[in-house]
Amino acid sequence: MENIPLYPLLFQPVYKDYIWGGNKIASYYKRDLPPGVYAESWEIADRPEGMSVVTNGPLAGRDLFSLMKLYGEKLTGAHFAEFPLLVKIIDAREKLSVQVHPDENGVKTVGGDAKSEMWYVLAAEPNAEIYAGLKPGITTENFKDALAKGKTGDLLRTVPVVKGDVVYIPGGRIHAIGPGCMILEVQQNSNTTFRLFDWNRLGRDGKPRALQINKAVKAIHWQDPDSPKIDLAKHPPQFDRNGNATVELLKTPFFRFEKITAAKSLDGATDNRTFHILFTEEGQAELAAGSMKIPLEAGKTVFIPAALSNYVLTTAGGGTATILRVSLPT
């Protein structure tokens, strides 16, 4: 199996039906899904509770965990015990719970796996907002008092968002997504979440969902003055001679996130140092790598292994396409 040459990979999304979710993922991206709640679509995932499986080419049926074992650095560009990221679409019909993830230092105290993440707003209803960080001057004592009174939401920093906004949530930053947001999330490969407050709602079983307050309080960064929303004015695009624009919206120690507005043929290069994950936000394009060509339309995710080195994106019918690119910070 490892002798099969790598090529651009398509994966079957893994859907999650959390109680706060809606059905925009299916309708927005014209996915043929039965009626139901689709809170999250895990586009690229190497998790026991949600594993990506290849749907195209000679590797169809193989999961990402197996590919990591078979191909290693040819797949990712560097050595990892497991795939380092998780990429998902989130549809928040209701507020998500108030939660926090530990960072690398936090896991030494509270356990679990470190998790920093970012949100790119794919769509937002009027007056949509997210919650990220605490209002100035909030102490542990203030916070525990608000928890006891069911008023935790009053202490959170509220951030209005619109389509195209980028929000960074490093480990240790308390956060929640507000209703009416559909988001592309890129995160470290971790499912460690400490829930502090669930807006006084009940789960499907009629009982409050479990909280992990003691661990969460130890994981929170109480001094967190940085703005969570990226100032896009400070990230001007770079243009090539074909009129294509690429802007680096965020670069962290864990991932790099770029937005490409493709007008004509655009060359991409992994340089064998990192994979590229492409998510088509809007428009239509074609990806060519080696002898394989893959049509790209809104809502499609494609994985380009590091070993492919070079690829070409071509827009369809003289139009433009907006493509979001995730890679490692080489």
Secondary structure, 3 states (H helix, E strand, C coil): CCCCCCCCECECCEEECCCCECCHHHHHCCCCCCCCCCCEEEEECEECCEECEECCCCCCCCEHHHHHHHHCHHHHCCCCCCCCEEEEEEEECCCCCEEECCCCCHHHHHCCCCCCEEEEEEEECCCCEEEEEECCCCCHHHHHHHHHHCCHHHHEEEEECCCCCEEEECCCCCEEECCCEEEEEEEECCCCCEEEECCCCCCCCCCCCCCCHHHHHHHCCCCCCCCCECCHHHCCCEECCCCCEEEEEEECCCCEEEEEEECCCEEEECCCCCCEEEEEEECEEEEEECCEEEEEECCCEEEECHHHCEEEEEECCCCCEEEEEEECCC
